[in-house]
Amino acid sequence: MLYVVAVLATLVISVPISAIVATSYRKKIVESKIGNAEDKAREIIDEALKAAETKKRESLLEVKEESIRTKNELDKEIKERRAEAQRYERRVQQKEENIDKKAEAIEKKEASLTAKEESLARQREEIAKLNEQRLQELERISGLTSEQAKDYLLKIVEDEVKHETAVMIKEMESRAKEEADKKAKEYVVTAIQKCAADHVSETTISVVQLPNDEMKGRIIGREGRNIRTLETMTGVDLIIDDTPEAVILSGFDPIRREVARIALEKLIVDGRIHPARIEEMVEKAQKEVEVMIKEEGEAATLEVGVHGIHPELVRLLGKMKFRTSYGQNALKHSIEVAQLSGLLAAEMGLDVRMAKRAGLLHDIGKAVDHEMEGSHIQLGVELCKKYKESAIVINAVESHHGDVEPQSLIACLVQASDTISAARPGARRETLETYTSRLKQLEDITNNFKGVDKSFAIQAGREIRVMVVPDQITDADMVLLARDISKQIESELEYPGQIKVNVIRESRVIDYAK
């Protein structure tokens, strides 16, 4: 028991002692480790300081080298710029020297020019004085003033120019006669077909009779709606004026005028006049006129005895019933030319049917010349080519006014028949007032020219004969006088066809044998 107690006591005493010993031992080990760590830390710090110092010295060296290099580059650039500035300075100095030299040269030139101008001014004054002396001397020698001498010289020059102009005109006219003749025919024919002022005023209107004047108000309608509808539908102008019991239809297209006439007559008979009824009647009238055109074309071909014509050409022939030329109905004229051509062909032993066909179609272009550009000859040729007419017919159409040379006897016969039909008495008409007025105007125009003794309008105003005073008008002056009269007639008168100006200068010498 005591042994156990002693063991326990020993254990109690030894355990703390061993713990104290162990603790002190561990403390010594830790202190030794701490000392070693501190030594290592000092070594690391020393090495780091040494490395930092080394890096610092290296960086300073690099900075110094870079600064030296930069300084060298800047010095080099400064030297280059200084050299360039010196070069520019030298150039500027050279330019300034050149400018100074040029300024001196310009000043010298200005001084020279001033001297020359003064010299020229003195010379001009001397020349003016010499001219004045020369004119005075010339006036003294010639016995004429400067104005009189000028007029004399101008008269001489004018006479020479007149003579040379007249000679030149004769040469040019003789040189260009063939070509000018063809061109003149083309222009004259086109003018005749397109422009007949006196005739147009008489054949572009139709008159519709009314049962009473009250009908005029009904035709006009409320606020003019009826007359506006009728004019819009037909393309014809309605003239409602003080003419008793009549309305005038005015328009250049004869077919539209006929449609308007038929429609208006139907409306008057029906009595119901309002826009819807007007449209209905205009449509009916258009159908009636189309039927009438077709029937007239077929009747013309039957009357002449020509068959196999294209239906469109037959329709165009029917349209010619409403076309007039100086009062002569175009369809009747074509039928007449066809009959005359057939008679002449029979006399000469030629193809009668071909001659009639060419005569009937020679003016077919007049059916469309109000609607299309070109003369009726050009349009007729195009139509005949389009509808496969023979070359003989095409040439007859093309040559019947002399625009091209006839290539067959039939073409010559059509040309002659056309002239006969148009020129026969009563074929074409003008009002007496228009006719006499044109003759008087012709004679008045020619009588106003200096040197004209008398003038006479002959051949129904197609020729004017001018008798001149021989002492006042020379042979060279006659050419210019004829041209001047022609130009004045063209500018002041309107007339169909052409007017021939015939200037006559007659000199007589009388003596007696004793």
TAHUBEL-V811827 format. One record per backbone hydrogen bond with DSSP energy under -1.0 kcal/mol. CO is the residue of the C=O (numbers start at 1). NH is the residue of the N-H. Records with the same first field share a line. If there is no record, write none. Layout:
CO=NH ; NH
This chain:
1=5
2=6
3=7
4=8
5=9
6=10
7=11
8=12
9=13
10=14
11=15
13=17
14=18
15=19
16=20
17=21
18=22
19=23
20=24
21=25
22=26
23=27
24=28
25=29
26=30
27=31
28=32
29=33
30=34
31=35
32=36
33=37
34=38
35=39
36=40
37=41
38=42
39=43
40=44
41=45
42=46
43=47
44=48
45=49
46=50
47=51
48=52
49=53
50=54
51=55
52=56
53=57
54=58
55=59
56=60
57=61
58=62
59=63
60=64
61=65
62=66
63=67
64=68
65=69
66=70
67=71
68=72
69=73
70=74
71=75
72=76
73=77
74=78
75=79
76=80
77=81
78=82
79=83
80=84
81=85
82=86
83=87
84=88
85=89
86=90
87=91
88=92
89=93
90=94
91=95
92=96
93=97
94=98
95=99
96=100
97=101
98=102
99=103
100=104
101=105
102=106
103=107
104=108
105=109
106=110
107=111
108=112
109=113
110=114
111=115
112=116
113=117
114=118
115=119
116=120
117=121
118=122
119=123
120=124
121=125
122=126
123=127
124=128
125=129
126=130
127=131
128=132
129=133
130=134
131=135
132=136
133=137
134=138
135=139
136=140
137=141
138=142
139=143
145=149
146=150
147=151
148=152
149=153
150=154
151=155
152=156
153=157
154=158
155=159
156=160
157=161
158=162
159=163
160=164
161=165
162=166
163=167
164=168
165=169
166=170
167=171
168=172
169=173
170=174
171=175
172=176
176=180
177=181
178=182
179=183
180=184
181=185
182=186
183=187
184=188
185=189
186=190
187=191
188=192
189=193
190=194
191=195
196=200
197=201
199=202 ; 203
204=251
206=249
208=247
213=216
214=218
215=219
216=220
217=221
220=227
221=224
222=225
224=228
225=229
226=230
227=231
228=232
229=233
230=234
231=235
237=250
239=248
243=246
245=210
247=208
248=239
249=206
250=237
253=257
254=258
255=259
256=260
257=261
258=262
259=263
260=264
261=265
262=266
263=267
264=268
265=269
266=270
267=271
274=278
275=279
276=280
277=281
278=282
279=283
280=284
281=285
282=286
283=287
284=288
285=289
286=290
287=291
288=292
289=293
290=294
291=295
292=296
293=297
294=298
295=299
296=300
297=301
298=302
299=303
300=304
301=305 ; 306
310=314
311=315
312=316
313=317
314=318
315=319
316=320
318=321
319=322
320=323 ; 331
323=330
325=328
326=429
328=325
329=333
330=334
331=335
332=336
333=337
334=338
335=339
336=340
337=341
338=342
339=343
340=344
341=345
342=346
343=347
344=348
345=350
351=355
352=356
353=357
354=358
355=359
356=360
357=361
361=364
363=366
364=367
365=368
368=371 ; 372
375=379
376=380
377=381
378=382
379=383
380=384
381=385
382=386
383=387
384=389
385=388
390=394
391=395
392=396
393=397
394=398
395=399
399=402
408=412
409=413
410=414
411=415
412=416
413=417
414=418
415=419
416=420
417=421
418=422
419=423
420=424
424=427
431=435
432=436
433=437
434=438
435=439
436=440
437=441
438=442
439=443
440=444
441=445
442=446
443=447
446=449
449=452
451=469
454=467
456=465
458=463
459=462
462=500
463=458
464=502
465=456
466=504
467=453 ; 454
469=472 ; 473
474=478
476=480
477=481
478=482
479=483
480=484
481=485
482=486
483=487
484=488
485=489
486=490
487=491
488=492
489=493
500=464
502=466
504=468
